Amino acid sequence: MSKNHLYKTRVTWTGNKGSGTMDYRSYDRDYMISIDGKIDIPGSSDSIFLGDKSKYNPEDLLLASVSSCHMLWYLHLCSKNEVVVIEYKDEAVGMMEEVEDGSGKFKEITLFPKVIIADKAHLSLAQSLHKEANKMCFIANSLNFPIEHKPEIKAENA
């Protein structure tokens, strides 16, 4: 039996400099992401699209969503399989293609998790659980492009 989970968010444009979208350069691309009971996240478009490079952009957030969803599933699967994770870091990379009309799409994302586990006897299992985490990840399952994994796993007692 499947279950549905509803999520709600508010995105509010904060970039009106007084004349709205009168022309392409008359407004900022800034916005605020708000979810009841959570800290607001200031966002903007990527700086190559006239956004504020100090703020998160939609592309950043998509990449972070894939990486964090994978990590959370991986940690869950490790816990279930008695693989003790001591440390987990990922430096994910995404490739987006922009076409002539200005539209575009992500072509791929590669995750580069660096994982430290407690026991070297679990290195092989810890490696294999990345594939399982990808199968389980809600975000990866919602996308129509490849998510690759190039994990580096070390044992604390190696």
MODELLER restraints for C-alpha pairs under 7 A, 6 or more apart:
rsr = mdl.restraints
at = mdl.atoms
rsr.add(forms.Gaussian(group=physical.xy_distance, feature=features.Distance(at['CA:8:A'], at['CA:35:A']), mean=6.86, stdev=0.5))
rsr.add(forms.Gaussian(group=physical.xy_distance, feature=features.Distance(at['CA:9:A'], at['CA:33:A']), mean=6.98, stdev=0.5))
rsr.add(forms.Gaussian(group=physical.xy_distance, feature=features.Distance(at['CA:9:A'], at['CA:34:A']), mean=5.87, stdev=0.5))
rsr.add(forms.Gaussian(group=physical.xy_distance, feature=features.Distance(at['CA:9:A'], at['CA:35:A']), mean=4.97, stdev=0.5))
rsr.add(forms.Gaussian(group=physical.xy_distance, feature=features.Distance(at['CA:10:A'], at['CA:33:A']), mean=5.78, stdev=0.5))
rsr.add(forms.Gaussian(group=physical.xy_distance, feature=features.Distance(at['CA:10:A'], at['CA:34:A']), mean=5.01, stdev=0.5))
rsr.add(forms.Gaussian(group=physical.xy_distance, feature=features.Distance(at['CA:10:A'], at['CA:35:A']), mean=6.29, stdev=0.5))
rsr.add(forms.Gaussian(group=physical.xy_distance, feature=features.Distance(at['CA:11:A'], at['CA:31:A']), mean=6.55, stdev=0.5))
rsr.add(forms.Gaussian(group=physical.xy_distance, feature=features.Distance(at['CA:11:A'], at['CA:32:A']), mean=5.60, stdev=0.5))
rsr.add(forms.Gaussian(group=physical.xy_distance, feature=features.Distance(at['CA:11:A'], at['CA:33:A']), mean=4.67, stdev=0.5))
rsr.add(forms.Gaussian(group=physical.xy_distance, feature=features.Distance(at['CA:11:A'], at['CA:34:A']), mean=6.33, stdev=0.5))
rsr.add(forms.Gaussian(group=physical.xy_distance, feature=features.Distance(at['CA:12:A'], at['CA:31:A']), mean=5.34, stdev=0.5))
rsr.add(forms.Gaussian(group=physical.xy_distance, feature=features.Distance(at['CA:12:A'], at['CA:32:A']), mean=5.24, stdev=0.5))
rsr.add(forms.Gaussian(group=physical.xy_distance, feature=features.Distance(at['CA:12:A'], at['CA:33:A']), mean=6.71, stdev=0.5))
rsr.add(forms.Gaussian(group=physical.xy_distance, feature=features.Distance(at['CA:13:A'], at['CA:30:A']), mean=6.12, stdev=0.5))
rsr.add(forms.Gaussian(group=physical.xy_distance, feature=features.Distance(at['CA:13:A'], at['CA:31:A']), mean=4.19, stdev=0.5))
rsr.add(forms.Gaussian(group=physical.xy_distance, feature=features.Distance(at['CA:13:A'], at['CA:32:A']), mean=6.53, stdev=0.5))
rsr.add(forms.Gaussian(group=physical.xy_distance, feature=features.Distance(at['CA:14:A'], at['CA:30:A']), mean=5.39, stdev=0.5))
rsr.add(forms.Gaussian(group=physical.xy_distance, feature=features.Distance(at['CA:14:A'], at['CA:31:A']), mean=4.85, stdev=0.5))
rsr.add(forms.Gaussian(group=physical.xy_distance, feature=features.Distance(at['CA:14:A'], at['CA:32:A']), mean=6.86, stdev=0.5))
rsr.add(forms.Gaussian(group=physical.xy_distance, feature=features.Distance(at['CA:15:A'], at['CA:27:A']), mean=5.67, stdev=0.5))
rsr.add(forms.Gaussian(group=physical.xy_distance, feature=features.Distance(at['CA:15:A'], at['CA:28:A']), mean=4.17, stdev=0.5))
rsr.add(forms.Gaussian(group=physical.xy_distance, feature=features.Distance(at['CA:15:A'], at['CA:29:A']), mean=5.53, stdev=0.5))
rsr.add(forms.Gaussian(group=physical.xy_distance, feature=features.Distance(at['CA:15:A'], at['CA:30:A']), mean=4.84, stdev=0.5))
rsr.add(forms.Gaussian(group=physical.xy_distance, feature=features.Distance(at['CA:15:A'], at['CA:31:A']), mean=6.67, stdev=0.5))
rsr.add(forms.Gaussian(group=physical.xy_distance, feature=features.Distance(at['CA:16:A'], at['CA:27:A']), mean=5.38, stdev=0.5))
rsr.add(forms.Gaussian(group=physical.xy_distance, feature=features.Distance(at['CA:16:A'], at['CA:28:A']), mean=6.40, stdev=0.5))
rsr.add(forms.Gaussian(group=physical.xy_distance, feature=features.Distance(at['CA:17:A'], at['CA:26:A']), mean=6.97, stdev=0.5))
rsr.add(forms.Gaussian(group=physical.xy_distance, feature=features.Distance(at['CA:17:A'], at['CA:27:A']), mean=5.60, stdev=0.5))
rsr.add(forms.Gaussian(group=physical.xy_distance, feature=features.Distance(at['CA:19:A'], at['CA:26:A']), mean=6.76, stdev=0.5))
rsr.add(forms.Gaussian(group=physical.xy_distance, feature=features.Distance(at['CA:20:A'], at['CA:26:A']), mean=6.90, stdev=0.5))
rsr.add(forms.Gaussian(group=physical.xy_distance, feature=features.Distance(at['CA:20:A'], at['CA:27:A']), mean=6.13, stdev=0.5))
rsr.add(forms.Gaussian(group=physical.xy_distance, feature=features.Distance(at['CA:21:A'], at['CA:27:A']), mean=5.78, stdev=0.5))
rsr.add(forms.Gaussian(group=physical.xy_distance, feature=features.Distance(at['CA:28:A'], at['CA:51:A']), mean=6.84, stdev=0.5))
rsr.add(forms.Gaussian(group=physical.xy_distance, feature=features.Distance(at['CA:29:A'], at['CA:44:A']), mean=5.12, stdev=0.5))
rsr.add(forms.Gaussian(group=physical.xy_distance, feature=features.Distance(at['CA:29:A'], at['CA:45:A']), mean=5.67, stdev=0.5))
rsr.add(forms.Gaussian(group=physical.xy_distance, feature=features.Distance(at['CA:29:A'], at['CA:51:A']), mean=5.34, stdev=0.5))
rsr.add(forms.Gaussian(group=physical.xy_distance, feature=features.Distance(at['CA:30:A'], at['CA:43:A']), mean=5.67, stdev=0.5))
rsr.add(forms.Gaussian(group=physical.xy_distance, feature=features.Distance(at['CA:30:A'], at['CA:44:A']), mean=4.20, stdev=0.5))
rsr.add(forms.Gaussian(group=physical.xy_distance, feature=features.Distance(at['CA:31:A'], at['CA:42:A']), mean=6.04, stdev=0.5))
rsr.add(forms.Gaussian(group=physical.xy_distance, feature=features.Distance(at['CA:31:A'], at['CA:43:A']), mean=5.11, stdev=0.5))
rsr.add(forms.Gaussian(group=physical.xy_distance, feature=features.Distance(at['CA:31:A'], at['CA:44:A']), mean=5.86, stdev=0.5))
rsr.add(forms.Gaussian(group=physical.xy_distance, feature=features.Distance(at['CA:32:A'], at['CA:40:A']), mean=6.54, stdev=0.5))
rsr.add(forms.Gaussian(group=physical.xy_distance, feature=features.Distance(at['CA:32:A'], at['CA:41:A']), mean=5.77, stdev=0.5))
rsr.add(forms.Gaussian(group=physical.xy_distance, feature=features.Distance(at['CA:32:A'], at['CA:42:A']), mean=4.61, stdev=0.5))
rsr.add(forms.Gaussian(group=physical.xy_distance, feature=features.Distance(at['CA:32:A'], at['CA:43:A']), mean=5.77, stdev=0.5))
rsr.add(forms.Gaussian(group=physical.xy_distance, feature=features.Distance(at['CA:33:A'], at['CA:40:A']), mean=5.62, stdev=0.5))
rsr.add(forms.Gaussian(group=physical.xy_distance, feature=features.Distance(at['CA:33:A'], at['CA:41:A']), mean=5.02, stdev=0.5))
rsr.add(forms.Gaussian(group=physical.xy_distance, feature=features.Distance(at['CA:33:A'], at['CA:42:A']), mean=6.27, stdev=0.5))
rsr.add(forms.Gaussian(group=physical.xy_distance, feature=features.Distance(at['CA:34:A'], at['CA:40:A']), mean=4.85, stdev=0.5))
rsr.add(forms.Gaussian(group=physical.xy_distance, feature=features.Distance(at['CA:34:A'], at['CA:41:A']), mean=6.72, stdev=0.5))
rsr.add(forms.Gaussian(group=physical.xy_distance, feature=features.Distance(at['CA:42:A'], at['CA:55:A']), mean=6.14, stdev=0.5))
rsr.add(forms.Gaussian(group=physical.xy_distance, feature=features.Distance(at['CA:42:A'], at['CA:56:A']), mean=6.80, stdev=0.5))
rsr.add(forms.Gaussian(group=physical.xy_distance, feature=features.Distance(at['CA:43:A'], at['CA:55:A']), mean=5.00, stdev=0.5))
rsr.add(forms.Gaussian(group=physical.xy_distance, feature=features.Distance(at['CA:43:A'], at['CA:56:A']), mean=4.75, stdev=0.5))
rsr.add(forms.Gaussian(group=physical.xy_distance, feature=features.Distance(at['CA:43:A'], at['CA:57:A']), mean=5.52, stdev=0.5))
rsr.add(forms.Gaussian(group=physical.xy_distance, feature=features.Distance(at['CA:44:A'], at['CA:51:A']), mean=5.28, stdev=0.5))
rsr.add(forms.Gaussian(group=physical.xy_distance, feature=features.Distance(at['CA:44:A'], at['CA:52:A']), mean=5.64, stdev=0.5))
rsr.add(forms.Gaussian(group=physical.xy_distance, feature=features.Distance(at['CA:44:A'], at['CA:55:A']), mean=5.74, stdev=0.5))
rsr.add(forms.Gaussian(group=physical.xy_distance, feature=features.Distance(at['CA:44:A'], at['CA:56:A']), mean=6.19, stdev=0.5))
rsr.add(forms.Gaussian(group=physical.xy_distance, feature=features.Distance(at['CA:44:A'], at['CA:57:A']), mean=5.16, stdev=0.5))
rsr.add(forms.Gaussian(group=physical.xy_distance, feature=features.Distance(at['CA:45:A'], at['CA:51:A']), mean=4.31, stdev=0.5))
rsr.add(forms.Gaussian(group=physical.xy_distance, feature=features.Distance(at['CA:45:A'], at['CA:52:A']), mean=6.66, stdev=0.5))
rsr.add(forms.Gaussian(group=physical.xy_distance, feature=features.Distance(at['CA:45:A'], at['CA:57:A']), mean=4.97, stdev=0.5))
rsr.add(forms.Gaussian(group=physical.xy_distance, feature=features.Distance(at['CA:45:A'], at['CA:58:A']), mean=6.93, stdev=0.5))
rsr.add(forms.Gaussian(group=physical.xy_distance, feature=features.Distance(at['CA:46:A'], at['CA:52:A']), mean=6.73, stdev=0.5))
rsr.add(forms.Gaussian(group=physical.xy_distance, feature=features.Distance(at['CA:46:A'], at['CA:53:A']), mean=6.11, stdev=0.5))
rsr.add(forms.Gaussian(group=physical.xy_distance, feature=features.Distance(at['CA:46:A'], at['CA:57:A']), mean=5.60, stdev=0.5))
rsr.add(forms.Gaussian(group=physical.xy_distance, feature=features.Distance(at['CA:47:A'], at['CA:53:A']), mean=5.01, stdev=0.5))
rsr.add(forms.Gaussian(group=physical.xy_distance, feature=features.Distance(at['CA:63:A'], at['CA:92:A']), mean=6.96, stdev=0.5))
rsr.add(forms.Gaussian(group=physical.xy_distance, feature=features.Distance(at['CA:63:A'], at['CA:94:A']), mean=6.52, stdev=0.5))
rsr.add(forms.Gaussian(group=physical.xy_distance, feature=features.Distance(at['CA:65:A'], at['CA:139:A']), mean=6.92, stdev=0.5))
rsr.add(forms.Gaussian(group=physical.xy_distance, feature=features.Distance(at['CA:66:A'], at['CA:139:A']), mean=5.78, stdev=0.5))
rsr.add(forms.Gaussian(group=physical.xy_distance, feature=features.Distance(at['CA:66:A'], at['CA:140:A']), mean=6.15, stdev=0.5))
rsr.add(forms.Gaussian(group=physical.xy_distance, feature=features.Distance(at['CA:67:A'], at['CA:92:A']), mean=6.50, stdev=0.5))
rsr.add(forms.Gaussian(group=physical.xy_distance, feature=features.Distance(at['CA:67:A'], at['CA:111:A']), mean=6.66, stdev=0.5))
rsr.add(forms.Gaussian(group=physical.xy_distance, feature=features.Distance(at['CA:69:A'], at['CA:137:A']), mean=5.82, stdev=0.5))
rsr.add(forms.Gaussian(group=physical.xy_distance, feature=features.Distance(at['CA:69:A'], at['CA:139:A']), mean=6.56, stdev=0.5))
rsr.add(forms.Gaussian(group=physical.xy_distance, feature=features.Distance(at['CA:70:A'], at['CA:133:A']), mean=5.86, stdev=0.5))
rsr.add(forms.Gaussian(group=physical.xy_distance, feature=features.Distance(at['CA:70:A'], at['CA:134:A']), mean=6.16, stdev=0.5))
rsr.add(forms.Gaussian(group=physical.xy_distance, feature=features.Distance(at['CA:70:A'], at['CA:137:A']), mean=5.67, stdev=0.5))
rsr.add(forms.Gaussian(group=physical.xy_distance, feature=features.Distance(at['CA:73:A'], at['CA:133:A']), mean=5.16, stdev=0.5))
rsr.add(forms.Gaussian(group=physical.xy_distance, feature=features.Distance(at['CA:73:A'], at['CA:136:A']), mean=6.81, stdev=0.5))
rsr.add(forms.Gaussian(group=physical.xy_distance, feature=features.Distance(at['CA:73:A'], at['CA:137:A']), mean=6.38, stdev=0.5))
rsr.add(forms.Gaussian(group=physical.xy_distance, feature=features.Distance(at['CA:74:A'], at['CA:129:A']), mean=6.48, stdev=0.5))
rsr.add(forms.Gaussian(group=physical.xy_distance, feature=features.Distance(at['CA:74:A'], at['CA:130:A']), mean=6.19, stdev=0.5))
rsr.add(forms.Gaussian(group=physical.xy_distance, feature=features.Distance(at['CA:74:A'], at['CA:133:A']), mean=5.06, stdev=0.5))
rsr.add(forms.Gaussian(group=physical.xy_distance, feature=features.Distance(at['CA:77:A'], at['CA:129:A']), mean=6.72, stdev=0.5))
rsr.add(forms.Gaussian(group=physical.xy_distance, feature=features.Distance(at['CA:78:A'], at['CA:84:A']), mean=6.63, stdev=0.5))
rsr.add(forms.Gaussian(group=physical.xy_distance, feature=features.Distance(at['CA:78:A'], at['CA:126:A']), mean=6.88, stdev=0.5))
rsr.add(forms.Gaussian(group=physical.xy_distance, feature=features.Distance(at['CA:83:A'], at['CA:117:A']), mean=6.98, stdev=0.5))
rsr.add(forms.Gaussian(group=physical.xy_distance, feature=features.Distance(at['CA:83:A'], at['CA:122:A']), mean=6.34, stdev=0.5))
rsr.add(forms.Gaussian(group=physical.xy_distance, feature=features.Distance(at['CA:83:A'], at['CA:126:A']), mean=6.72, stdev=0.5))
rsr.add(forms.Gaussian(group=physical.xy_distance, feature=features.Distance(at['CA:84:A'], at['CA:117:A']), mean=5.51, stdev=0.5))
rsr.add(forms.Gaussian(group=physical.xy_distance, feature=features.Distance(at['CA:84:A'], at['CA:118:A']), mean=5.45, stdev=0.5))
rsr.add(forms.Gaussian(group=physical.xy_distance, feature=features.Distance(at['CA:85:A'], at['CA:116:A']), mean=6.00, stdev=0.5))
rsr.add(forms.Gaussian(group=physical.xy_distance, feature=features.Distance(at['CA:85:A'], at['CA:117:A']), mean=4.33, stdev=0.5))
rsr.add(forms.Gaussian(group=physical.xy_distance, feature=features.Distance(at['CA:85:A'], at['CA:118:A']), mean=6.30, stdev=0.5))
rsr.add(forms.Gaussian(group=physical.xy_distance, feature=features.Distance(at['CA:86:A'], at['CA:116:A']), mean=5.43, stdev=0.5))
rsr.add(forms.Gaussian(group=physical.xy_distance, feature=features.Distance(at['CA:86:A'], at['CA:117:A']), mean=5.27, stdev=0.5))
rsr.add(forms.Gaussian(group=physical.xy_distance, feature=features.Distance(at['CA:86:A'], at['CA:118:A']), mean=6.33, stdev=0.5))
rsr.add(forms.Gaussian(group=physical.xy_distance, feature=features.Distance(at['CA:87:A'], at['CA:115:A']), mean=5.63, stdev=0.5))
rsr.add(forms.Gaussian(group=physical.xy_distance, feature=features.Distance(at['CA:87:A'], at['CA:116:A']), mean=5.03, stdev=0.5))
rsr.add(forms.Gaussian(group=physical.xy_distance, feature=features.Distance(at['CA:88:A'], at['CA:113:A']), mean=6.72, stdev=0.5))
rsr.add(forms.Gaussian(group=physical.xy_distance, feature=features.Distance(at['CA:88:A'], at['CA:114:A']), mean=5.76, stdev=0.5))
rsr.add(forms.Gaussian(group=physical.xy_distance, feature=features.Distance(at['CA:88:A'], at['CA:115:A']), mean=4.59, stdev=0.5))
rsr.add(forms.Gaussian(group=physical.xy_distance, feature=features.Distance(at['CA:88:A'], at['CA:116:A']), mean=6.57, stdev=0.5))
rsr.add(forms.Gaussian(group=physical.xy_distance, feature=features.Distance(at['CA:89:A'], at['CA:113:A']), mean=5.53, stdev=0.5))
rsr.add(forms.Gaussian(group=physical.xy_distance, feature=features.Distance(at['CA:89:A'], at['CA:114:A']), mean=5.20, stdev=0.5))
rsr.add(forms.Gaussian(group=physical.xy_distance, feature=features.Distance(at['CA:89:A'], at['CA:115:A']), mean=6.59, stdev=0.5))
rsr.add(forms.Gaussian(group=physical.xy_distance, feature=features.Distance(at['CA:90:A'], at['CA:111:A']), mean=6.51, stdev=0.5))
rsr.add(forms.Gaussian(group=physical.xy_distance, feature=features.Distance(at['CA:90:A'], at['CA:112:A']), mean=5.28, stdev=0.5))
rsr.add(forms.Gaussian(group=physical.xy_distance, feature=features.Distance(at['CA:90:A'], at['CA:113:A']), mean=4.09, stdev=0.5))
rsr.add(forms.Gaussian(group=physical.xy_distance, feature=features.Distance(at['CA:90:A'], at['CA:114:A']), mean=6.03, stdev=0.5))
rsr.add(forms.Gaussian(group=physical.xy_distance, feature=features.Distance(at['CA:91:A'], at['CA:111:A']), mean=6.51, stdev=0.5))
rsr.add(forms.Gaussian(group=physical.xy_distance, feature=features.Distance(at['CA:91:A'], at['CA:112:A']), mean=5.40, stdev=0.5))
rsr.add(forms.Gaussian(group=physical.xy_distance, feature=features.Distance(at['CA:91:A'], at['CA:113:A']), mean=6.65, stdev=0.5))
rsr.add(forms.Gaussian(group=physical.xy_distance, feature=features.Distance(at['CA:92:A'], at['CA:110:A']), mean=5.75, stdev=0.5))
rsr.add(forms.Gaussian(group=physical.xy_distance, feature=features.Distance(at['CA:92:A'], at['CA:111:A']), mean=4.38, stdev=0.5))
rsr.add(forms.Gaussian(group=physical.xy_distance, feature=features.Distance(at['CA:92:A'], at['CA:112:A']), mean=5.69, stdev=0.5))
rsr.add(forms.Gaussian(group=physical.xy_distance, feature=features.Distance(at['CA:93:A'], at['CA:109:A']), mean=5.68, stdev=0.5))
rsr.add(forms.Gaussian(group=physical.xy_distance, feature=features.Distance(at['CA:93:A'], at['CA:110:A']), mean=5.32, stdev=0.5))
rsr.add(forms.Gaussian(group=physical.xy_distance, feature=features.Distance(at['CA:93:A'], at['CA:111:A']), mean=6.48, stdev=0.5))
rsr.add(forms.Gaussian(group=physical.xy_distance, feature=features.Distance(at['CA:94:A'], at['CA:108:A']), mean=5.81, stdev=0.5))
rsr.add(forms.Gaussian(group=physical.xy_distance, feature=features.Distance(at['CA:94:A'], at['CA:109:A']), mean=4.18, stdev=0.5))
rsr.add(forms.Gaussian(group=physical.xy_distance, feature=features.Distance(at['CA:94:A'], at['CA:110:A']), mean=6.33, stdev=0.5))
rsr.add(forms.Gaussian(group=physical.xy_distance, feature=features.Distance(at['CA:95:A'], at['CA:106:A']), mean=5.71, stdev=0.5))
rsr.add(forms.Gaussian(group=physical.xy_distance, feature=features.Distance(at['CA:95:A'], at['CA:107:A']), mean=5.64, stdev=0.5))
rsr.add(forms.Gaussian(group=physical.xy_distance, feature=features.Distance(at['CA:95:A'], at['CA:108:A']), mean=5.48, stdev=0.5))
rsr.add(forms.Gaussian(group=physical.xy_distance, feature=features.Distance(at['CA:95:A'], at['CA:109:A']), mean=6.33, stdev=0.5))
rsr.add(forms.Gaussian(group=physical.xy_distance, feature=features.Distance(at['CA:96:A'], at['CA:104:A']), mean=6.91, stdev=0.5))
rsr.add(forms.Gaussian(group=physical.xy_distance, feature=features.Distance(at['CA:96:A'], at['CA:105:A']), mean=5.46, stdev=0.5))
rsr.add(forms.Gaussian(group=physical.xy_distance, feature=features.Distance(at['CA:96:A'], at['CA:106:A']), mean=3.97, stdev=0.5))
rsr.add(forms.Gaussian(group=physical.xy_distance, feature=features.Distance(at['CA:96:A'], at['CA:107:A']), mean=5.58, stdev=0.5))
rsr.add(forms.Gaussian(group=physical.xy_distance, feature=features.Distance(at['CA:97:A'], at['CA:104:A']), mean=5.32, stdev=0.5))
rsr.add(forms.Gaussian(group=physical.xy_distance, feature=features.Distance(at['CA:97:A'], at['CA:105:A']), mean=5.52, stdev=0.5))
rsr.add(forms.Gaussian(group=physical.xy_distance, feature=features.Distance(at['CA:97:A'], at['CA:106:A']), mean=6.08, stdev=0.5))
rsr.add(forms.Gaussian(group=physical.xy_distance, feature=features.Distance(at['CA:97:A'], at['CA:107:A']), mean=6.55, stdev=0.5))
rsr.add(forms.Gaussian(group=physical.xy_distance, feature=features.Distance(at['CA:98:A'], at['CA:104:A']), mean=4.11, stdev=0.5))
rsr.add(forms.Gaussian(group=physical.xy_distance, feature=features.Distance(at['CA:98:A'], at['CA:105:A']), mean=6.71, stdev=0.5))
rsr.add(forms.Gaussian(group=physical.xy_distance, feature=features.Distance(at['CA:107:A'], at['CA:145:A']), mean=5.82, stdev=0.5))
rsr.add(forms.Gaussian(group=physical.xy_distance, feature=features.Distance(at['CA:108:A'], at['CA:145:A']), mean=5.61, stdev=0.5))
rsr.add(forms.Gaussian(group=physical.xy_distance, feature=features.Distance(at['CA:108:A'], at['CA:146:A']), mean=5.14, stdev=0.5))
rsr.add(forms.Gaussian(group=physical.xy_distance, feature=features.Distance(at['CA:108:A'], at['CA:147:A']), mean=6.03, stdev=0.5))
rsr.add(forms.Gaussian(group=physical.xy_distance, feature=features.Distance(at['CA:109:A'], at['CA:146:A']), mean=6.54, stdev=0.5))
rsr.add(forms.Gaussian(group=physical.xy_distance, feature=features.Distance(at['CA:109:A'], at['CA:147:A']), mean=4.92, stdev=0.5))
rsr.add(forms.Gaussian(group=physical.xy_distance, feature=features.Distance(at['CA:109:A'], at['CA:148:A']), mean=6.24, stdev=0.5))
rsr.add(forms.Gaussian(group=physical.xy_distance, feature=features.Distance(at['CA:110:A'], at['CA:147:A']), mean=5.70, stdev=0.5))
rsr.add(forms.Gaussian(group=physical.xy_distance, feature=features.Distance(at['CA:110:A'], at['CA:148:A']), mean=4.52, stdev=0.5))
rsr.add(forms.Gaussian(group=physical.xy_distance, feature=features.Distance(at['CA:110:A'], at['CA:149:A']), mean=5.65, stdev=0.5))
rsr.add(forms.Gaussian(group=physical.xy_distance, feature=features.Distance(at['CA:111:A'], at['CA:148:A']), mean=6.13, stdev=0.5))
rsr.add(forms.Gaussian(group=physical.xy_distance, feature=features.Distance(at['CA:111:A'], at['CA:149:A']), mean=4.82, stdev=0.5))
rsr.add(forms.Gaussian(group=physical.xy_distance, feature=features.Distance(at['CA:111:A'], at['CA:150:A']), mean=6.14, stdev=0.5))
rsr.add(forms.Gaussian(group=physical.xy_distance, feature=features.Distance(at['CA:112:A'], at['CA:149:A']), mean=6.15, stdev=0.5))
rsr.add(forms.Gaussian(group=physical.xy_distance, feature=features.Distance(at['CA:112:A'], at['CA:150:A']), mean=4.97, stdev=0.5))
rsr.add(forms.Gaussian(group=physical.xy_distance, feature=features.Distance(at['CA:112:A'], at['CA:151:A']), mean=5.27, stdev=0.5))
rsr.add(forms.Gaussian(group=physical.xy_distance, feature=features.Distance(at['CA:113:A'], at['CA:150:A']), mean=6.84, stdev=0.5))
rsr.add(forms.Gaussian(group=physical.xy_distance, feature=features.Distance(at['CA:113:A'], at['CA:151:A']), mean=4.72, stdev=0.5))
rsr.add(forms.Gaussian(group=physical.xy_distance, feature=features.Distance(at['CA:113:A'], at['CA:152:A']), mean=6.21, stdev=0.5))
rsr.add(forms.Gaussian(group=physical.xy_distance, feature=features.Distance(at['CA:114:A'], at['CA:151:A']), mean=5.94, stdev=0.5))
rsr.add(forms.Gaussian(group=physical.xy_distance, feature=features.Distance(at['CA:114:A'], at['CA:152:A']), mean=4.84, stdev=0.5))
rsr.add(forms.Gaussian(group=physical.xy_distance, feature=features.Distance(at['CA:114:A'], at['CA:153:A']), mean=5.97, stdev=0.5))
rsr.add(forms.Gaussian(group=physical.xy_distance, feature=features.Distance(at['CA:115:A'], at['CA:152:A']), mean=6.21, stdev=0.5))
rsr.add(forms.Gaussian(group=physical.xy_distance, feature=features.Distance(at['CA:115:A'], at['CA:153:A']), mean=4.75, stdev=0.5))
rsr.add(forms.Gaussian(group=physical.xy_distance, feature=features.Distance(at['CA:115:A'], at['CA:154:A']), mean=6.33, stdev=0.5))
rsr.add(forms.Gaussian(group=physical.xy_distance, feature=features.Distance(at['CA:116:A'], at['CA:153:A']), mean=5.83, stdev=0.5))
rsr.add(forms.Gaussian(group=physical.xy_distance, feature=features.Distance(at['CA:116:A'], at['CA:154:A']), mean=4.94, stdev=0.5))
rsr.add(forms.Gaussian(group=physical.xy_distance, feature=features.Distance(at['CA:116:A'], at['CA:155:A']), mean=5.43, stdev=0.5))
rsr.add(forms.Gaussian(group=physical.xy_distance, feature=features.Distance(at['CA:116:A'], at['CA:156:A']), mean=6.23, stdev=0.5))
rsr.add(forms.Gaussian(group=physical.xy_distance, feature=features.Distance(at['CA:117:A'], at['CA:154:A']), mean=6.32, stdev=0.5))
rsr.add(forms.Gaussian(group=physical.xy_distance, feature=features.Distance(at['CA:117:A'], at['CA:155:A']), mean=4.78, stdev=0.5))
rsr.add(forms.Gaussian(group=physical.xy_distance, feature=features.Distance(at['CA:117:A'], at['CA:156:A']), mean=5.92, stdev=0.5))
rsr.add(forms.Gaussian(group=physical.xy_distance, feature=features.Distance(at['CA:118:A'], at['CA:155:A']), mean=5.57, stdev=0.5))
rsr.add(forms.Gaussian(group=physical.xy_distance, feature=features.Distance(at['CA:118:A'], at['CA:156:A']), mean=5.07, stdev=0.5))
rsr.add(forms.Gaussian(group=physical.xy_distance, feature=features.Distance(at['CA:118:A'], at['CA:157:A']), mean=6.45, stdev=0.5))
rsr.add(forms.Gaussian(group=physical.xy_distance, feature=features.Distance(at['CA:119:A'], at['CA:155:A']), mean=5.56, stdev=0.5))
rsr.add(forms.Gaussian(group=physical.xy_distance, feature=features.Distance(at['CA:119:A'], at['CA:156:A']), mean=6.58, stdev=0.5))
rsr.add(forms.Gaussian(group=physical.xy_distance, feature=features.Distance(at['CA:119:A'], at['CA:157:A']), mean=6.03, stdev=0.5))
rsr.add(forms.Gaussian(group=physical.xy_distance, feature=features.Distance(at['CA:120:A'], at['CA:155:A']), mean=4.81, stdev=0.5))
rsr.add(forms.Gaussian(group=physical.xy_distance, feature=features.Distance(at['CA:120:A'], at['CA:157:A']), mean=6.40, stdev=0.5))
rsr.add(forms.Gaussian(group=physical.xy_distance, feature=features.Distance(at['CA:120:A'], at['CA:158:A']), mean=6.02, stdev=0.5))
rsr.add(forms.Gaussian(group=physical.xy_distance, feature=features.Distance(at['CA:123:A'], at['CA:153:A']), mean=6.84, stdev=0.5))
rsr.add(forms.Gaussian(group=physical.xy_distance, feature=features.Distance(at['CA:127:A'], at['CA:153:A']), mean=6.89, stdev=0.5))
rsr.add(forms.Gaussian(group=physical.xy_distance, feature=features.Distance(at['CA:134:A'], at['CA:140:A']), mean=6.67, stdev=0.5))
rsr.add(forms.Gaussian(group=physical.xy_distance, feature=features.Distance(at['CA:140:A'], at['CA:147:A']), mean=6.93, stdev=0.5))
